[in-house]
Amino acid sequence: MGTPTPEEADRRDPGLQPERTRLAWRRTTLSCTVAAVLAVRQAIHHGGTGAAVVAASLTALVWLAFLGVAHRRTLALDAARPRPLSVRAAVTAAVCTVCLAVFALTVLV
């Protein structure tokens, strides 16, 4: 029990942290999917005004963008030493989340 050797330091036992992060990305993706489906359903169910149809279409595009970010991140977590989430991916995920909320409000109006 002392200071680890360089060989021991290079080996990484990630434990369950990558799995928890992967599951968090899946839960978030599922939440975004539900929001997108409900927005499209709301737009179709209430006659489909022009703004509602545009908002539902944009919701589907934003959902696809978020799905791409989440998929790339979950694949990156398979590495022994996953890289940190890039600023670009973090900003994209945040913008997608805000856009989904705004488009959901537009569909409701």
ZIDAMO-V62286 format. One record per residue. N is the residue number from 1. RES is the residue in one small letter. PSI is psi in whole degrees, -180 to 180 (* if undefined). OMEGA is omega in radians with two decimals (none if undefined). D_FIRST is the distance of its C-alpha to the first C-alpha in Angstrom with 2 decimals. Layout:
[[N & RES & PSI & OMEGA & D_FIRST] [N & RES & PSI & OMEGA & D_FIRST]]
This chain:
[[1 & m & 86 & 3.10 & 0.00] [2 & g & -154 & 3.10 & 3.72] [3 & t & 132 & -3.13 & 6.96] [4 & p & 146 & 3.08 & 8.06] [5 & t & 163 & 3.12 & 10.87] [6 & p & -34 & 3.12 & 14.36] [7 & e & -41 & 3.13 & 14.88] [8 & e & -35 & -3.14 & 12.04] [9 & a & -31 & 3.14 & 13.35] [10 & d & -30 & 3.08 & 16.80] [11 & r & 138 & -3.09 & 16.24] [12 & r & 130 & 3.02 & 16.96] [13 & d & 95 & -3.04 & 16.83] [14 & p & -13 & -3.11 & 19.71] [15 & g & -141 & -3.09 & 19.93] [16 & l & 0 & -3.08 & 23.38] [17 & q & -48 & 3.11 & 24.05] [18 & p & -36 & 3.13 & 26.27] [19 & e & -41 & 3.10 & 28.13] [20 & r & -41 & 3.13 & 28.84] [21 & t & -42 & 3.11 & 30.08] [22 & r & -44 & 3.12 & 32.21] [23 & l & -36 & 3.10 & 33.70] [24 & a & -41 & 3.09 & 34.47] [25 & w & -38 & 3.12 & 36.35] [26 & r & -42 & 3.11 & 38.24] [27 & r & -42 & 3.14 & 39.24] [28 & t & -40 & 3.09 & 40.45] [29 & t & -41 & 3.11 & 42.37] [30 & l & -41 & 3.11 & 43.94] [31 & s & -43 & 3.11 & 45.00] [32 & c & -37 & 3.11 & 46.56] [33 & t & -45 & 3.12 & 48.32] [34 & v & -43 & 3.13 & 49.80] [35 & a & -43 & -3.14 & 50.97] [36 & a & -43 & 3.14 & 52.60] [37 & v & -43 & 3.13 & 54.30] [38 & l & -36 & 3.10 & 55.61] [39 & a & -45 & 3.12 & 56.94] [40 & v & -42 & 3.12 & 58.80] [41 & r & -43 & 3.13 & 60.10] [42 & q & -42 & -3.14 & 61.29] [43 & a & -40 & -3.13 & 63.08] [44 & i & -42 & -3.05 & 64.81] [45 & h & -32 & -3.08 & 65.62] [46 & h & 37 & 3.01 & 67.37] [47 & g & -16 & 3.07 & 69.77] [48 & g & 63 & 3.02 & 67.61] [49 & t & 162 & -3.09 & 68.83] [50 & g & -46 & -3.12 & 68.28] [51 & a & -39 & -3.13 & 65.46] [52 & a & -39 & 3.13 & 63.71] [53 & v & -42 & 3.10 & 63.92] [54 & v & -45 & -3.14 & 62.60] [55 & a & -40 & 3.11 & 59.74] [56 & a & -39 & 3.10 & 58.91] [57 & s & -43 & 3.10 & 59.00] [58 & l & -35 & 3.09 & 56.74] [59 & t & -43 & 3.12 & 54.38] [60 & a & -40 & 3.11 & 54.15] [61 & l & -42 & 3.12 & 53.42] [62 & v & -38 & 3.10 & 50.73] [63 & w & -43 & 3.11 & 49.18] [64 & l & -40 & 3.10 & 49.10] [65 & a & -45 & 3.13 & 47.43] [66 & f & -39 & 3.11 & 44.73] [67 & l & -40 & 3.10 & 44.30] [68 & g & -44 & 3.12 & 43.73] [69 & v & -46 & -3.11 & 41.06] [70 & a & -40 & -3.14 & 39.25] [71 & h & -45 & 3.12 & 39.53] [72 & r & -39 & -3.12 & 38.12] [73 & r & -43 & 3.14 & 35.18] [74 & t & -33 & 3.06 & 34.34] [75 & l & -37 & 3.14 & 34.57] [76 & a & -27 & -3.13 & 32.22] [77 & l & -10 & 3.12 & 29.58] [78 & d & -17 & -3.12 & 29.47] [79 & a & 156 & 3.11 & 27.63] [80 & a & -38 & 3.08 & 23.91] [81 & r & 86 & -3.11 & 23.84] [82 & p & 140 & 3.09 & 26.99] [83 & r & 153 & 3.07 & 28.74] [84 & p & 156 & 3.09 & 29.55] [85 & l & 130 & -3.12 & 32.98] [86 & s & 157 & 3.12 & 35.54] [87 & v & -41 & -3.14 & 37.83] [88 & r & -45 & 3.14 & 40.79] [89 & a & -39 & 3.13 & 39.52] [90 & a & -43 & 3.12 & 38.62] [91 & v & -41 & 3.12 & 42.06] [92 & t & -45 & 3.13 & 43.77] [93 & a & -42 & 3.14 & 42.16] [94 & a & -43 & 3.13 & 43.12] [95 & v & -41 & 3.10 & 46.65] [96 & c & -41 & -3.14 & 47.09] [97 & t & -45 & 3.12 & 46.15] [98 & v & -42 & 3.13 & 48.61] [99 & c & -40 & 3.11 & 51.29] [100 & l & -40 & 3.12 & 50.97] [101 & a & -44 & -3.14 & 51.58] [102 & v & -44 & -3.14 & 54.55] [103 & f & -34 & 3.09 & 56.09] [104 & a & -41 & 3.09 & 55.74] [105 & l & -38 & 3.13 & 57.69] [106 & t & -39 & 3.14 & 60.28] [107 & v & -36 & -3.12 & 60.79] [108 & l & -26 & -3.09 & 61.37] [109 & v & * & none & 64.00]]
